[in-house]
Amino acid sequence: MYDMYPDWGPAQHHPENPRSHENVSAALQASLDLRDNGGQRPDDN
């Protein structure tokens, strides 16, 4: 069953899983902080 639905598997809460809730929230917060605080944008050279 976990092969068909990997997000239901026991690795969902594993800290090294890139799709875990904690990692997604941290990545989103980091991107918002960069956007709001004048960080580099993808087209900045």
mmCIF file of the N, C-alpha and C atoms, coordinates in Angstrom:
data_MODEL
# 
_entry.id   MODEL 
# 
loop_
_atom_site.group_PDB 
_atom_site.id 
_atom_site.type_symbol 
_atom_site.label_atom_id 
_atom_site.label_alt_id 
_atom_site.label_comp_id 
_atom_site.label_asym_id 
_atom_site.label_entity_id 
_atom_site.label_seq_id 
_atom_site.pdbx_PDB_ins_code 
_atom_site.Cartn_x 
_atom_site.Cartn_y 
_atom_site.Cartn_z 
_atom_site.occupancy 
_atom_site.B_iso_or_equiv 
_atom_site.pdbx_formal_charge 
_atom_site.auth_seq_id 
_atom_site.auth_comp_id 
_atom_site.auth_asym_id 
_atom_site.auth_atom_id 
_atom_site.pdbx_PDB_model_num 
ATOM 1   N N  . MET A 1 1  ? 0.822  -1.189 0.000   1.00 0.00 ? 1  MET A N  1 
ATOM 2   C CA . MET A 1 1  ? 0.000  0.000  0.000   1.00 0.00 ? 1  MET A CA 1 
ATOM 3   C C  . MET A 1 1  ? 0.872  1.261  0.000   1.00 0.00 ? 1  MET A C  1 
ATOM 4   N N  . TYR A 1 2  ? 1.982  1.225  0.729   1.00 0.00 ? 2  TYR A N  1 
ATOM 5   C CA . TYR A 1 2  ? 2.837  2.407  0.771   1.00 0.00 ? 2  TYR A CA 1 
ATOM 6   C C  . TYR A 1 2  ? 3.519  2.664  -0.558  1.00 0.00 ? 2  TYR A C  1 
ATOM 7   N N  . ASP A 1 3  ? 3.636  1.639  -1.395  1.00 0.00 ? 3  ASP A N  1 
ATOM 8   C CA . ASP A 1 3  ? 4.210  1.849  -2.716  1.00 0.00 ? 3  ASP A CA 1 
ATOM 9   C C  . ASP A 1 3  ? 3.290  2.710  -3.577  1.00 0.00 ? 3  ASP A C  1 
ATOM 10  N N  . MET A 1 4  ? 1.998  2.536  -3.404  1.00 0.00 ? 4  MET A N  1 
ATOM 11  C CA . MET A 1 4  ? 1.041  3.320  -4.188  1.00 0.00 ? 4  MET A CA 1 
ATOM 12  C C  . MET A 1 4  ? 0.858  4.723  -3.622  1.00 0.00 ? 4  MET A C  1 
ATOM 13  N N  . TYR A 1 5  ? 0.960  4.854  -2.296  1.00 0.00 ? 5  TYR A N  1 
ATOM 14  C CA . TYR A 1 5  ? 0.745  6.134  -1.623  1.00 0.00 ? 5  TYR A CA 1 
ATOM 15  C C  . TYR A 1 5  ? 1.923  6.423  -0.685  1.00 0.00 ? 5  TYR A C  1 
ATOM 16  N N  . PRO A 1 6  ? 3.058  6.875  -1.230  1.00 0.00 ? 6  PRO A N  1 
ATOM 17  C CA . PRO A 1 6  ? 4.237  7.071  -0.368  1.00 0.00 ? 6  PRO A CA 1 
ATOM 18  C C  . PRO A 1 6  ? 4.040  8.140  0.703   1.00 0.00 ? 6  PRO A C  1 
ATOM 19  N N  . ASP A 1 7  ? 3.138  9.102  0.479   1.00 0.00 ? 7  ASP A N  1 
ATOM 20  C CA . ASP A 1 7  ? 2.928  10.132 1.496   1.00 0.00 ? 7  ASP A CA 1 
ATOM 21  C C  . ASP A 1 7  ? 2.173  9.600  2.705   1.00 0.00 ? 7  ASP A C  1 
ATOM 22  N N  . TRP A 1 8  ? 1.618  8.383  2.615   1.00 0.00 ? 8  TRP A N  1 
ATOM 23  C CA . TRP A 1 8  ? 0.949  7.775  3.759   1.00 0.00 ? 8  TRP A CA 1 
ATOM 24  C C  . TRP A 1 8  ? 1.903  6.915  4.567   1.00 0.00 ? 8  TRP A C  1 
ATOM 25  N N  . GLY A 1 9  ? 3.067  6.686  4.039   1.00 0.00 ? 9  GLY A N  1 
ATOM 26  C CA . GLY A 1 9  ? 3.991  5.746  4.648   1.00 0.00 ? 9  GLY A CA 1 
ATOM 27  C C  . GLY A 1 9  ? 4.575  6.234  5.956   1.00 0.00 ? 9  GLY A C  1 
ATOM 28  N N  . PRO A 1 10 ? 5.276  5.356  6.642   1.00 0.00 ? 10 PRO A N  1 
ATOM 29  C CA . PRO A 1 10 ? 5.867  5.730  7.921   1.00 0.00 ? 10 PRO A CA 1 
ATOM 30  C C  . PRO A 1 10 ? 6.964  6.783  7.788   1.00 0.00 ? 10 PRO A C  1 
ATOM 31  N N  . ALA A 1 11 ? 7.495  6.973  6.594   1.00 0.00 ? 11 ALA A N  1 
ATOM 32  C CA . ALA A 1 11 ? 8.557  7.969  6.403   1.00 0.00 ? 11 ALA A CA 1 
ATOM 33  C C  . ALA A 1 11 ? 8.014  9.386  6.286   1.00 0.00 ? 11 ALA A C  1 
ATOM 34  N N  . GLN A 1 12 ? 6.704  9.544  6.347   1.00 0.00 ? 12 GLN A N  1 
ATOM 35  C CA . GLN A 1 12 ? 6.133  10.883 6.204   1.00 0.00 ? 12 GLN A CA 1 
ATOM 36  C C  . GLN A 1 12 ? 6.635  11.828 7.281   1.00 0.00 ? 12 GLN A C  1 
ATOM 37  N N  . HIS A 1 13 ? 6.861  11.322 8.479   1.00 0.00 ? 13 HIS A N  1 
ATOM 38  C CA . HIS A 1 13 ? 7.313  12.175 9.577   1.00 0.00 ? 13 HIS A CA 1 
ATOM 39  C C  . HIS A 1 13 ? 8.813  12.062 9.836   1.00 0.00 ? 13 HIS A C  1 
ATOM 40  N N  . HIS A 1 14 ? 9.514  11.376 8.950   1.00 0.00 ? 14 HIS A N  1 
ATOM 41  C CA . HIS A 1 14 ? 10.962 11.241 9.103   1.00 0.00 ? 14 HIS A CA 1 
ATOM 42  C C  . HIS A 1 14 ? 11.595 12.586 8.752   1.00 0.00 ? 14 HIS A C  1 
ATOM 43  N N  . PRO A 1 15 ? 12.506 13.095 9.573   1.00 0.00 ? 15 PRO A N  1 
ATOM 44  C CA . PRO A 1 15 ? 13.051 14.438 9.341   1.00 0.00 ? 15 PRO A CA 1 
ATOM 45  C C  . PRO A 1 15 ? 13.851 14.580 8.050   1.00 0.00 ? 15 PRO A C  1 
ATOM 46  N N  . GLU A 1 16 ? 14.342 13.494 7.491   1.00 0.00 ? 16 GLU A N  1 
ATOM 47  C CA . GLU A 1 16 ? 15.123 13.592 6.251   1.00 0.00 ? 16 GLU A CA 1 
ATOM 48  C C  . GLU A 1 16 ? 14.256 13.476 4.999   1.00 0.00 ? 16 GLU A C  1 
ATOM 49  N N  . ASN A 1 17 ? 12.977 13.242 5.173   1.00 0.00 ? 17 ASN A N  1 
ATOM 50  C CA . ASN A 1 17 ? 12.075 13.149 4.036   1.00 0.00 ? 17 ASN A CA 1 
ATOM 51  C C  . ASN A 1 17 ? 11.805 14.558 3.520   1.00 0.00 ? 17 ASN A C  1 
ATOM 52  N N  . PRO A 1 18 ? 12.117 14.856 2.252   1.00 0.00 ? 18 PRO A N  1 
ATOM 53  C CA . PRO A 1 18 ? 11.931 16.229 1.763   1.00 0.00 ? 18 PRO A CA 1 
ATOM 54  C C  . PRO A 1 18 ? 10.470 16.666 1.727   1.00 0.00 ? 18 PRO A C  1 
ATOM 55  N N  . ARG A 1 19 ? 9.544  15.716 1.746   1.00 0.00 ? 19 ARG A N  1 
ATOM 56  C CA . ARG A 1 19 ? 8.126  16.073 1.700   1.00 0.00 ? 19 ARG A CA 1 
ATOM 57  C C  . ARG A 1 19 ? 7.466  16.041 3.072   1.00 0.00 ? 19 ARG A C  1 
ATOM 58  N N  . SER A 1 20 ? 8.258  15.902 4.129   1.00 0.00 ? 20 SER A N  1 
ATOM 59  C CA . SER A 1 20 ? 7.653  15.900 5.462   1.00 0.00 ? 20 SER A CA 1 
ATOM 60  C C  . SER A 1 20 ? 7.104  17.293 5.760   1.00 0.00 ? 20 SER A C  1 
ATOM 61  N N  . HIS A 1 21 ? 6.114  17.336 6.616   1.00 0.00 ? 21 HIS A N  1 
ATOM 62  C CA . HIS A 1 21 ? 5.443  18.602 6.916   1.00 0.00 ? 21 HIS A CA 1 
ATOM 63  C C  . HIS A 1 21 ? 6.422  19.643 7.455   1.00 0.00 ? 21 HIS A C  1 
ATOM 64  N N  . GLU A 1 22 ? 7.338  19.209 8.303   1.00 0.00 ? 22 GLU A N  1 
ATOM 65  C CA . GLU A 1 22 ? 8.287  20.152 8.893   1.00 0.00 ? 22 GLU A CA 1 
ATOM 66  C C  . GLU A 1 22 ? 9.204  20.754 7.827   1.00 0.00 ? 22 GLU A C  1 
ATOM 67  N N  . ASN A 1 23 ? 9.691  19.921 6.896   1.00 0.00 ? 23 ASN A N  1 
ATOM 68  C CA . ASN A 1 23 ? 10.598 20.425 5.871   1.00 0.00 ? 23 ASN A CA 1 
ATOM 69  C C  . ASN A 1 23 ? 9.878  21.326 4.879   1.00 0.00 ? 23 ASN A C  1 
ATOM 70  N N  . VAL A 1 24 ? 8.645  20.996 4.537   1.00 0.00 ? 24 VAL A N  1 
ATOM 71  C CA . VAL A 1 24 ? 7.880  21.849 3.629   1.00 0.00 ? 24 VAL A CA 1 
ATOM 72  C C  . VAL A 1 24 ? 7.614  23.199 4.279   1.00 0.00 ? 24 VAL A C  1 
ATOM 73  N N  . SER A 1 25 ? 7.240  23.192 5.551   1.00 0.00 ? 25 SER A N  1 
ATOM 74  C CA . SER A 1 25 ? 6.972  24.447 6.257   1.00 0.00 ? 25 SER A CA 1 
ATOM 75  C C  . SER A 1 25 ? 8.240  25.293 6.367   1.00 0.00 ? 25 SER A C  1 
ATOM 76  N N  . ALA A 1 26 ? 9.370  24.654 6.649   1.00 0.00 ? 26 ALA A N  1 
ATOM 77  C CA . ALA A 1 26 ? 10.628 25.396 6.765   1.00 0.00 ? 26 ALA A CA 1 
ATOM 78  C C  . ALA A 1 26 ? 11.039 25.992 5.425   1.00 0.00 ? 26 ALA A C  1 
ATOM 79  N N  . ALA A 1 27 ? 10.866 25.254 4.348   1.00 0.00 ? 27 ALA A N  1 
ATOM 80  C CA . ALA A 1 27 ? 11.224 25.763 3.022   1.00 0.00 ? 27 ALA A CA 1 
ATOM 81  C C  . ALA A 1 27 ? 10.320 26.924 2.622   1.00 0.00 ? 27 ALA A C  1 
ATOM 82  N N  . LEU A 1 28 ? 9.050  26.798 2.920   1.00 0.00 ? 28 LEU A N  1 
ATOM 83  C CA . LEU A 1 28 ? 8.120  27.874 2.603   1.00 0.00 ? 28 LEU A CA 1 
ATOM 84  C C  . LEU A 1 28 ? 8.444  29.120 3.407   1.00 0.00 ? 28 LEU A C  1 
ATOM 85  N N  . GLN A 1 29 ? 8.726  28.963 4.689   1.00 0.00 ? 29 GLN A N  1 
ATOM 86  C CA . GLN A 1 29 ? 9.051  30.114 5.527   1.00 0.00 ? 29 GLN A CA 1 
ATOM 87  C C  . GLN A 1 29 ? 10.350 30.773 5.070   1.00 0.00 ? 29 GLN A C  1 
ATOM 88  N N  . ALA A 1 30 ? 11.340 29.973 4.690   1.00 0.00 ? 30 ALA A N  1 
ATOM 89  C CA . ALA A 1 30 ? 12.608 30.533 4.208   1.00 0.00 ? 30 ALA A CA 1 
ATOM 90  C C  . ALA A 1 30 ? 12.393 31.323 2.920   1.00 0.00 ? 30 ALA A C  1 
ATOM 91  N N  . SER A 1 31 ? 11.554 30.811 2.028   1.00 0.00 ? 31 SER A N  1 
ATOM 92  C CA . SER A 1 31 ? 11.315 31.537 0.780   1.00 0.00 ? 31 SER A CA 1 
ATOM 93  C C  . SER A 1 31 ? 10.539 32.827 1.031   1.00 0.00 ? 31 SER A C  1 
ATOM 94  N N  . LEU A 1 32 ? 9.584  32.791 1.950   1.00 0.00 ? 32 LEU A N  1 
ATOM 95  C CA . LEU A 1 32 ? 8.861  34.019 2.272   1.00 0.00 ? 32 LEU A CA 1 
ATOM 96  C C  . LEU A 1 32 ? 9.764  35.039 2.950   1.00 0.00 ? 32 LEU A C  1 
ATOM 97  N N  . ASP A 1 33 ? 10.660 34.584 3.817   1.00 0.00 ? 33 ASP A N  1 
ATOM 98  C CA . ASP A 1 33 ? 11.597 35.505 4.463   1.00 0.00 ? 33 ASP A CA 1 
ATOM 99  C C  . ASP A 1 33 ? 12.512 36.165 3.440   1.00 0.00 ? 33 ASP A C  1 
ATOM 100 N N  . LEU A 1 34 ? 13.012 35.379 2.487   1.00 0.00 ? 34 LEU A N  1 
ATOM 101 C CA . LEU A 1 34 ? 13.860 35.963 1.453   1.00 0.00 ? 34 LEU A CA 1 
ATOM 102 C C  . LEU A 1 34 ? 13.088 36.963 0.612   1.00 0.00 ? 34 LEU A C  1 
ATOM 103 N N  . ARG A 1 35 ? 11.840 36.640 0.293   1.00 0.00 ? 35 ARG A N  1 
ATOM 104 C CA . ARG A 1 35 ? 11.033 37.547 -0.519  1.00 0.00 ? 35 ARG A CA 1 
ATOM 105 C C  . ARG A 1 35 ? 10.747 38.841 0.228   1.00 0.00 ? 35 ARG A C  1 
ATOM 106 N N  . ASP A 1 36 ? 10.357 38.716 1.474   1.00 0.00 ? 36 ASP A N  1 
ATOM 107 C CA . ASP A 1 36 ? 9.934  39.900 2.224   1.00 0.00 ? 36 ASP A CA 1 
ATOM 108 C C  . ASP A 1 36 ? 11.095 40.747 2.724   1.00 0.00 ? 36 ASP A C  1 
ATOM 109 N N  . ASN A 1 37 ? 12.266 40.158 2.897   1.00 0.00 ? 37 ASN A N  1 
ATOM 110 C CA . ASN A 1 37 ? 13.395 40.887 3.449   1.00 0.00 ? 37 ASN A CA 1 
ATOM 111 C C  . ASN A 1 37 ? 14.410 41.290 2.392   1.00 0.00 ? 37 ASN A C  1 
ATOM 112 N N  . GLY A 1 38 ? 14.024 41.250 1.142   1.00 0.00 ? 38 GLY A N  1 
ATOM 113 C CA . GLY A 1 38 ? 14.897 41.729 0.084   1.00 0.00 ? 38 GLY A CA 1 
ATOM 114 C C  . GLY A 1 38 ? 16.042 40.799 -0.239  1.00 0.00 ? 38 GLY A C  1 
ATOM 115 N N  . GLY A 1 39 ? 15.883 39.518 -0.058  1.00 0.00 ? 39 GLY A N  1 
ATOM 116 C CA . GLY A 1 39 ? 16.927 38.559 -0.402  1.00 0.00 ? 39 GLY A CA 1 
ATOM 117 C C  . GLY A 1 39 ? 17.085 38.440 -1.904  1.00 0.00 ? 39 GLY A C  1 
ATOM 118 N N  . GLN A 1 40 ? 18.059 37.665 -2.309  1.00 0.00 ? 40 GLN A N  1 
ATOM 119 C CA . GLN A 1 40 ? 18.287 37.501 -3.736  1.00 0.00 ? 40 GLN A CA 1 
ATOM 120 C C  . GLN A 1 40 ? 17.101 36.819 -4.390  1.00 0.00 ? 40 GLN A C  1 
ATOM 121 N N  . ARG A 1 41 ? 16.807 37.264 -5.582  1.00 0.00 ? 41 ARG A N  1 
ATOM 122 C CA . ARG A 1 41 ? 15.741 36.654 -6.370  1.00 0.00 ? 41 ARG A CA 1 
ATOM 123 C C  . ARG A 1 41 ? 16.384 35.775 -7.437  1.00 0.00 ? 41 ARG A C  1 
ATOM 124 N N  . PRO A 1 42 ? 15.627 34.859 -8.030  1.00 0.00 ? 42 PRO A N  1 
ATOM 125 C CA . PRO A 1 42 ? 16.225 33.939 -9.008  1.00 0.00 ? 42 PRO A CA 1 
ATOM 126 C C  . PRO A 1 42 ? 16.898 34.634 -10.179 1.00 0.00 ? 42 PRO A C  1 
ATOM 127 N N  . ASP A 1 43 ? 16.447 35.835 -10.552 1.00 0.00 ? 43 ASP A N  1 
ATOM 128 C CA . ASP A 1 43 ? 17.046 36.514 -11.696 1.00 0.00 ? 43 ASP A CA 1 
ATOM 129 C C  . ASP A 1 43 ? 18.161 37.484 -11.298 1.00 0.00 ? 43 ASP A C  1 
ATOM 130 N N  . ASP A 1 44 ? 18.475 37.585 -10.007 1.00 0.00 ? 44 ASP A N  1 
ATOM 131 C CA . ASP A 1 44 ? 19.592 38.428 -9.571  1.00 0.00 ? 44 ASP A CA 1 
ATOM 132 C C  . ASP A 1 44 ? 20.918 37.750 -9.917  1.00 0.00 ? 44 ASP A C  1 
ATOM 133 N N  . ASN A 1 45 ? 21.818 38.503 -10.466 1.00 0.00 ? 45 ASN A N  1 
ATOM 134 C CA . ASN A 1 45 ? 23.131 37.945 -10.811 1.00 0.00 ? 45 ASN A CA 1 
ATOM 135 C C  . ASN A 1 45 ? 24.200 38.538 -9.932  1.00 0.00 ? 45 ASN A C  1 
# 
